[in-house]
Structures are given as structure tokens and as C-alpha cells.
Amino acid sequence: MLENYLPILIFIGIGLVVGGGMIAAGFLLGPHKPDSEKLTSYECGFDAFEDARMKFDVRYYLVAILFIIFDLEIAFLFPWAVVLRDIGMFGFLAMVMFLGILVIGFIYEWKKGALQWE
């Protein structure tokens, strides 16, 4: 049984050794000349003028949720449409339930006003 996984373990080991070697080489061979300019915080070319913990409008998060809803819908609809004849009525009903959950999320977004910008 172990001989089936041995090539995978060897591949992972070689990947870790090569990756670690590259990081170590960059750390050892790279220049280390920190100055005050390199150690300052950088935000678009000028110093930060507000607190990093400022409040964001909740609509940004609602738009992100809306993107995830439509992204998931498309990601699952294409493969489902390809194998619809093979999976039968069970697959059809499962996708109807999935789309129903996404519609509930879309209605939530709509009621919260995420689709209206001022």
C-alpha cells in the first residue's frame, strides 16, 4: 500500500527541499541594507492619514456576497447542465434546491439595498 503513495511523497519532499532552498538562498544572498525610508509604512506614496480600523459601509460586504452568489451559481450550473441526462430527477431537484438557496441570498441582498447606490 505504501508503494502506491511513495512517488507522491517523493514529489512533495523534492518540492519542499527546492522551495526551502530557494527561500534560504534569497535570504542568505540577498542584500540587507534597511534604511529609514524602507522601514516606513507605505500607502499610495504618502503616509497613512486615518486609522486602519475605520468602519466600512456594509454595502461593500453585501456586494461581495452578491458576487459569491453569482460566481457559485455559474460554477455549478455549467457542469450540472452537461451531466443533467445522467443524474436524472435527483440531480435536477438538488440543483433546484441549490438555486433556491441562492435566490434567498439574492432577495436578502435586494432587501438590504445592496443594489442601490447613491
C-alpha positions, -999 to 999 in steps of 0.1 A, spaced: 0 0 0 28 24 8 44 18 -26 14 35 -42 20 67 -23 58 67 -24 60 87 -57 37 113 -42 57 115 -10 90 118 -30 74 146 -51 63 165 -20 97 161 -5 115 174 -35 91 203 -37 97 212 -1 135 209 -5 136 230 -36 112 256 -22 130 258 11 164 260 -8 151 290 -29 139 308 2 171 302 21 192 313 -9 173 345 -12 176 352 25 213 344 25 224 360 -8 200 390 -8 212 425 2 203 435 38 206 473 38 175 486 57 172 524 60 145 547 74 128 550 40 124 513 36 111 508 71 83 534 69 47 525 63 37 529 27 2 537 14 -1 550 -21 31 571 -19 21 590 13 18 584 50 -14 570 63 -38 597 75 -66 576 91 -68 546 115 -66 512 98 -96 501 118 -121 525 103 -156 513 96 -167 504 61 -201 507 47 -219 473 49 -228 476 12 -192 466 3 -197 433 21 -231 429 5 -217 434 -29 -190 408 -21 -218 383 -10 -236 391 -43 -205 383 -63 -201 350 -45 -237 341 -51 -235 346 -89 -200 331 -90 -212 299 -73 -242 297 -95 -222 298 -127 -195 275 -114 -221 248 -106 -246 253 -134 -223 245 -163 -212 211 -151 -247 203 -140 -261 212 -174 -235 189 -190 -245 158 -170 -282 165 -165 -293 135 -185 -271 112 -165 -281 124 -130 -318 123 -136 -345 137 -114 -325 136 -82 -298 159 -97 -325 182 -110 -341 186 -76 -308 190 -59 -300 219 -83 -334 234 -78 -328 234 -40 -293 249 -46 -307 277 -68 -335 283 -42 -309 290 -16 -291 313 -39 -323 331 -47 -329 336 -9 -295 352 -7 -302 374 -37 -335 385 -21 -317 393 11 -293 415 -8 -321 432 -26 -340 440 6 -308 453 23 -304 478 -6 -271 465 -19 -282 470 -54 -289 507 -49 -260 532 -49 -263 569 -41 
